[in-house]
Amino acid sequence: MSRLRIFGVARTRAFRVLWIAKELGLEYEHLPIEIRAANPRAEEYLAINPNGRLPAIDDDGFILWESLAITLYLAKKHAFGRLYPADLHGEAKTWQWSLWAVNEVDRGVNIWSLHANRLPREERNPAALAEALKVLEAPFRVLDGALADRPYLLGEEFTVADLNVAAVMSRALPMDFSATPRLGTWLRRCHDRPAAREAVALRDAADAATPPEVTRMIAQRNRL
Ligand SMILES: N[C@@H](CCC(=O)N[C@@H](CS)C(=O)NCC(=O)O)C(=O)O
């Protein structure tokens, strides 16, 4: 039996953890559990994550939640000096970009993707879509600027900083990036990686299996 267990259906932020696990070539067991409101066994999951949110991992008895804390932990554990920078400044920049992605981009991308393609057509709100694009404009320009002289956020190599930011932005892939072309090229480059393709395939399958009432509930509960 695998020692790493990943909790959360791939449609959720568990996607980020599945991507890093594949990037690192880890053996793992995936427990594709649903979000609380759609999960009759949700009470049991609170013992793993008292917030009731997905994802979480159980790494040989070590429980961790918060998707980007998990990706950073797994990268540091399994790819220190490669995917995870060994130097102090590289590590700090990785934290910077990861926290930035959660604070500046995560919610806007979520709102955009729900109203661009995930909610049933008649429930999509063009005003919410436009507002999300407005909120994302400034951080997208920042990211585009950071990629002016380098292919990846920390330099020449793909690191967990790229994985975290690209994973948070993943549902923005179909957006029009003509105003921030370096960002668009970088996002596609990150998603061309075999590990990303595999994680996206899992997410696509999970999306296809998600009933519209669950998507509607997610949008309502999180005011998206
Ligand atoms: N900051 C957390 C957010 C986790 C989160 O909100 N996950 C969503 C699914 S993507 C969830 O579990 N929502 C529970 C609910 O809506 O009841 C992380 O990145 O792990």
The ligand as a Gaussian input file, in Angstrom:
#p B3LYP/6-31G(d) Opt

LIG

0 1
 N       -6.683000      27.548000       0.536000
 C       -7.197000      26.201000       0.441000
 C       -8.569000      26.241000      -0.197000
 C       -9.211000      24.875000      -0.236000
 C      -10.622000      24.936000      -0.773000
 O      -11.351000      25.939000      -0.598000
 N      -11.004000      23.862000      -1.426000
 C      -12.361000      23.778000      -1.948000
 C      -12.386000      22.894000      -3.177000
 S      -11.345000      23.534000      -4.467000
 C      -13.229000      23.115000      -0.916000
 O      -12.878000      22.103000      -0.358000
 N      -14.394000      23.685000      -0.624000
 C      -15.254000      23.086000       0.350000
 C      -16.651000      23.560000       0.280000
 O      -16.955000      24.401000      -0.574000
 O      -17.423000      23.066000       1.080000
 C       -6.224000      25.351000      -0.366000
 O       -5.582000      25.898000      -1.266000
 O       -6.105000      24.157000      -0.091000

